[in-house]
């Protein structure tokens, strides 16, 4: 089962549509029309079950060494759910996620602001 198509994401107040661009056996990609933003959901099954949702973001900006030349820069953010094939229900994994999400979103993302500044 796939996510709603298209997906949308809002970054710095700009909402971008991400239509479906690739479907695999255990993955799905949604990409912006300019190819600069991609959302991927994937699943890997084995000794552990790994579920990943990933956002890749690229931008074109001046090269710091040759300012007259533009280059592509990229960054990504992703979340991995890693669990044994048995022993945790989806509801239990959701409860763990909820606790994690509440922690990182608390006080206007304060812990993420500190993490990005190099604190641990």
Helices and strands as residue ranges (DSSP letters): E 7-11, E 14-23, E 27-31, E 37-45, E 48-62, E 70-84, H 90-116
